[in-house]
């Protein structure tokens, strides 16, 4: 332990207010006193490291004690002024603490740190490392690396942490070239066998996804500690190499190094992402058997694993047994129920939450939106805004989806204006894609195109959304133009892209183009046609009356035809009056879904159009016998930002009597106008004949 004693009065009446650093030059004895921070400590990888997290120093000097509790640059400059007057600033340890605050504290000032550092005649290794670490923390890796390179050029004494902090800075670069240069310096300076440096290299290569290089360093470590194992396991987990993470964890259990909480959380993360509940349960049993510290972070990781593996019973048991729960614990459970469609349980838990954050609200809103309850999603969104919370991007995406489902164009425009154009939320490609989808579903195809055209960097979802939007609105040629632009731009289409393209051809009656795209799918784009693509082609052929070709295609499908395929054929039969093929399609559809009333209705309509009343009667009898009821049609209308929904023959609306009277008036008025039009046409006709007769007589 190091004790730093120096008893002086802290303040005196003649102490001036902050002295300028430029008014003096410090001369200190360059010696390394201590390091208060282990950059790869296994106990601190998930927490924020404070600038003054000292573990091996006892400070008794009153000025330095106040410095350690400093919270602002205003306080720091006053303390520094006092230290300058008293001469305390000329000592290595005190000036290093001032530098550490400026460079590392959240309320520090790197410019001040730089100015102080440049006035040190012989800054020691710790001070150089502090500057590297400070610029790295401030997301200025180039400056941090320049300090490291200056140490190498000027042959400043370096220690293991110099390389570790240099590697941490290099993690912020998009390339690994700079980090590999430091790796070369590590070899040349003889630090290659230092465990702390080896752990830093494993972490660096893992962050950049160079897992082979990370594993090579890992295999070269002679005596691995828990950080070595955890860094490598976490690297595999972060880059979706789940089986490798599991194998390495098994190897760790056979070694003499015990996994800690952070190691277990990394493995549980792999289980969550892979959806492997069996491995997750074995890890949970290991935690119980080894009696590991049941910290909140660890229990939340176990809970999250069960939720993401859709094992809600085990998740609820874990949740109920947690002694301490935070907002993350509650939100995980709400999210699990909501994604599984158990919205009542999700809402009950949501209402019981002692504290909610934006993510909590978002989980519940997303649950409603994704489970076809858009009205509830919008109502909860209004409650969230009333509670004074600003929605996050994911919240707005879910709300825009709900607007699209309901056709709430005005509300969708409001979100677009206030959240995007007013800069309340960062305008990302994800949000832009949601806007395209919302506008398209609300019928505002021009607005969807405007959003699409202003996206600076479109992703695959952007292209797919715009192609599908044009296709669903019958703008086949525009959809194909967008598709060709996508290919020319170097974007590779996926299954959804080709569904949109074939759907566009179907709605536009473009048989030749549709057949060409369908035949080129696997050859040109490496996409094997799936049920959805076959359904689009059958719909395309059926719409133009090529029923035999459509039936031939459906019989030659390499997989079992879907409901969509048979449904498209049945609808084509209704359009072109092919009763026999309609009956065959109906039989196949009823085998797939015997309770769908739409199938019976389509067949009955086809038979009625062909005046086969006996068949119509038989179909209706069949529906009664099987207890199938026709789902009534419904419509939605927006009046002064309020939405009203009506079912066929519905009288539940409080103003239904007035509505029906208005409808009757409109009907009578239309009949009168029709009668007047017909009378006018007859008068014009008689006048024409009368004029013609006179012309002939003359």
Secondary structure, DSSP 8 states (H G I E B T S, - for coil): -EEE-----S--TT--S---GGG--B------------TT-TTSTTS---TT--SSEEE--HHHHHHHT--SHHHHHHHHHHHHHHTGGGSHHHHHHHHHHHHHSTT--HHHHHHHHHTBTT--HHHHHHHHHHHHHTT-HHHHHHHHHHHHHTT----HHHHHHHHHHHTTSSSSHHHHHHHHHHHHTT-TT-HHHHHHHHHHHHHTT-HHHHHHHHHH-SS--HHHHHHHHHHHHHTT-HHHHHHHHHHHHHSS----HHHHHHHHHHHHHHT-HHHHHHHHHHHHHHT----HHHHHHHHHHHHHTT-HHHHHHHHHH-SS--HHHHHHHHHHHHHTT-HHHHHHHHHH-SS--HHHHHHHHHHHHHTT-HHHHHHHHHHHHHTT----HHHHHHHHHHHHHHT-HHHHHHHIIIIIIT-SS---HHHHHHHHHHHHHTT-HHHHHHHHHT-SS--HHHHHHHHHHHHHTT-HHHHHHHHHHHHHTT----HHHHHHHHHHHHHHT-HHHHHHHHHHHHHHH-----HHHHHHHHHHHHHTT-HHHHHHHHHT-SS---HHHHHHHHHHHHHHT-HHHHHHHHHHHHHH-TT-HHHHHHHHHHHHHTT-HHHHHHHHHHHHHHT------EEEEEETTEEEEEETT---STTHHHHHHHHHHHHHHHHHHHHHHHHHHHHHHHHHHHHHHHHHH-
